[in-house]
């Protein structure tokens, strides 16, 4: 599946997945110049899965948000089978919730599109050579109690304090106390901002 480059470098077989053709072209040229074998390109998650399997790519460099099946869905499909490729997310989206979703989907690294080509190439090689190392960024999350998390989830679904109290079997005053502690842990001051922040952190089951 791989060959040796002119300088003895292992030529990793890579698939590039992004919905912008010009970005794919530029990344392909950059990685080829750094000794990678670009074996295919894809413009969405569904196509990525098909091309990865058809080409035997061992590394998939993929954006997160694309039309149709996105990068997170495609990553989960590709990493769910034994012997699947190493998947690295290369994106402009760095919200903690997105990072967490990528980790759960099996991505090995989460990199910025602003990374310089040589640095990107070095990192990709290291990820392929050391796939068991944790290359994903660490996401600090607020520690909510089970009741606080429940109140936040119901808040995210649009429930009023009174409705939350009924659903949880507590008084509205208790709900107010729960939410005040949640707001403090999320560093927000109101309900709408709390829901927005919780979505960014991936704390809500129903965003």
C-alpha positions in Angstrom: 0.0 0.0 0.0 2.9 2.4 0.5 6.3 3.1 -1.1 9.5 4.9 -0.2 10.1 8.4 -1.4 13.3 9.8 -2.8 14.5 10.7 0.7 13.4 7.4 2.2 10.2 8.8 3.5 7.2 6.5 3.7 4.7 7.7 1.1 1.3 7.6 2.9 -1.7 7.0 0.8 -4.1 9.9 1.5 -7.6 10.8 0.6 -8.6 14.5 0.7 -12.2 15.3 1.6 -13.6 18.9 1.3 -16.5 20.5 -0.5 -14.3 23.2 -2.0 -12.5 22.0 -5.1 -9.9 24.7 -5.0 -9.0 23.8 -1.4 -8.7 20.2 -2.3 -6.4 21.1 -5.2 -4.2 23.2 -3.1 -4.0 20.7 -0.3 -3.3 17.9 -2.8 -0.4 19.9 -4.3 1.0 20.7 -0.8 0.9 17.1 0.5 2.3 15.7 -2.8 5.2 18.1 -2.5 5.7 16.8 1.1 5.9 13.1 -0.1 2.4 11.9 0.3 0.5 9.9 -2.3 -2.9 11.6 -2.9 -4.9 8.6 -4.1 -8.3 10.4 -4.3 -10.5 13.3 -3.5 -14.2 13.6 -2.4 -16.6 16.5 -1.9 -18.8 15.0 0.9 -19.0 12.4 3.5 -20.8 9.7 1.5 -18.4 10.0 -1.4 -15.5 9.9 1.1 -16.5 6.5 2.4 -16.9 5.1 -1.1 -13.6 6.5 -2.4 -11.7 5.5 0.8 -12.7 1.9 0.4 -12.1 1.9 -3.4 -8.6 3.3 -3.1 -7.4 1.7 0.0 -6.4 5.0 1.5 -4.7 4.7 4.9 -5.2 8.3 5.8 -8.3 10.5 5.3 -7.9 14.2 5.8 -11.5 15.5 6.0 -13.4 18.7 6.7 -16.2 18.6 9.3 -19.1 20.4 7.7 -20.1 19.5 4.1 -23.3 19.2 2.2 -25.2 15.9 2.8 -23.3 13.4 4.9 -20.8 15.5 6.9 -17.3 14.6 8.1 -18.3 13.4 11.5 -20.8 10.8 10.0 -18.2 9.7 7.4 -15.5 9.4 10.1 -17.7 7.1 12.2 -18.4 4.9 9.2 -14.7 4.7 8.2 -13.4 4.0 11.7 -16.1 1.5 12.7 -14.5 -1.3 10.7 -11.2 -3.1 11.6 -8.4 -2.0 9.4 -10.0 1.2 8.4 -8.0 4.4 7.6 -6.7 6.9 10.1 -9.0 9.9 10.0 -7.8 13.5 10.6 -10.3 16.4 10.7 -8.9 19.5 9.0 -11.3 22.4 9.5 -12.1 25.9 10.5 -14.6 24.8 13.2 -13.1 24.4 16.6 -16.1 24.5 18.9 -15.6 22.1 21.8 -18.8 20.2 20.9 -17.5 19.6 17.4 -14.2 18.4 18.8 -16.0 16.0 21.1 -18.1 14.7 18.3 -15.1 14.1 16.2 -13.4 12.2 19.0 -16.4 10.0 19.6 -16.5 9.3 15.8 -13.0 7.9 15.9 -10.9 10.9 14.5 -7.3 10.7 15.5 -6.5 14.4 15.3 -8.3 17.7 14.8 -6.3 20.3 12.9 -6.8 23.9 11.7 -6.9 24.7 8.0 -4.6 27.6 8.9 -1.8 25.1 9.7 1.3 25.7 7.5 1.9 22.9 4.9 5.1 21.6 6.3 3.8 21.5 9.9 0.6 19.8 8.6 2.7 17.2 6.8 4.8 16.5 9.9 1.7 16.1 12.1 0.0 13.8 9.6 3.0 11.6 9.5 3.2 11.4 13.2 -0.5 10.6 13.6 -0.2 7.7 11.0 3.0 6.4 12.7 1.6 6.7 16.2 -2.2 6.1 15.9 -2.6 5.0 19.5 -1.3 8.3 20.8 -4.0 10.8 21.8 -3.6 13.6 19.3 -7.0 15.2 19.9 -7.2 18.5 21.7 -8.4 18.4 25.2 -11.8 20.0 25.9 -12.4 21.4 29.3 -16.1 21.0 30.2 -18.0 22.3 33.2 -18.9 19.7 35.8 -22.6 19.6 36.1 -24.5 17.5 38.7 -27.1 15.1 37.2 -29.9 17.4 38.2 -28.2 20.4 36.8 -27.6 18.5 33.5 -31.3 17.5 33.5 -32.5 21.1 34.0 -30.2 22.3 31.3 -31.4 19.6 28.8 -35.0 20.6 29.5 -34.1 24.3 29.1 -32.5 23.5 25.8 -35.8 21.9 24.7 -37.6 25.2 25.4 -39.2 24.3 28.7 -40.2 27.1 31.1 -39.0 27.0 34.7 -42.5 25.8 35.7 -42.5 23.1 33.0 -39.0 22.0 34.0 -40.1 21.8 37.7 -43.0 19.6 36.7 -40.8 17.3 34.6 -38.2 17.0 37.3 -40.7 16.7 40.1 -39.3 19.6 42.1 -40.4 23.2 42.9 -39.8 26.1 40.5 -37.6 27.6 43.2 -35.4 24.5 43.0 -35.2 24.8 39.3 -34.2 28.4 39.6 -31.4 27.3 41.9 -30.2 24.6 39.5 -30.2 27.0 36.5 -28.4 29.7 38.4 -25.6 27.2 39.2 -25.6 26.1 35.6 -25.3 29.7 34.4 -22.4 30.3 36.7 -20.6 27.2 35.5 -21.2 28.1 31.9 -20.2 31.7 32.6 -23.4 33.1 31.1 -26.2 35.4 32.4 -29.4 34.3 30.6 -31.3 31.4 29.2 -30.6 31.9 25.5 -26.9 32.3 26.0 -26.8 29.3 28.2 -28.4 27.1 25.5 -26.1 28.5 22.9 -23.0 27.8 25.1 -24.3 24.3 25.9 -24.7 23.5 22.3 -21.1 24.7 21.5 -19.8 22.5 24.3 -21.9 19.5 23.1 -23.7 19.2 26.4 -27.2 18.9 25.0 -28.5 15.6 23.6 -31.0 17.5 21.5 -29.2 20.6 20.1 
